[in-house]
């Protein structure tokens, strides 16, 4: 889940409100994990040569969980950031909440601990 490789930070404007407050970081991490699983499952061909993960989006001040993309060939990456960002927007708008609930129900992840681990890295 947590990516430690060099990465490109992706904008996920539709859920940015969850990143502003530490109390909502566990929810943000859970949603990001669900989005990454959905994208990996539904769009494997678009992800060839890349890896999606959850990263510390620290820019200035406190960190926050964010989605990142690692390119296997960092010297010649094809920028799929805009495609992934558009896909995230589409999934959040069009996927039923029952998909997220199912994902959370089958997960054994402690989302509070996962968020803490990401933000403190």
C-alpha positions, 0 to 999 in steps of 0.5 A: 500500500505505502510506496517508498519509490520515486513517484509523481504525485497525483491530484485527486481533487474530488477527495481533497477535503479528506486530506486537510484534517488529520482526523480524516486521514484514515478515511482518505487512505481507505478510499485511496486503497480502494481506488488503486485496487479498482484502477489496477483491476479495471485498467491494467493495460493503461498501467503497464510499466507503472505502479500506483501507491499511497505516498506522503504528500508533504509539500509544506508543513504536515504530511497527508496521504496522497496517490502517487505513481512510480514509473519503472523507466524514470528516464523516459516516463510516459505521463499517465497522471492525467489519465489516472486523475480523470479515472479517479474522478470517474470512479468516485462519481460513478461507482456505487458506494456498495463497492467501497463498503465491500472493499472495506468489509473484506479488508483486514487493514487498520486504516488509522495505523496505515494513515499514521505510517504514511504521514509519518514517513 
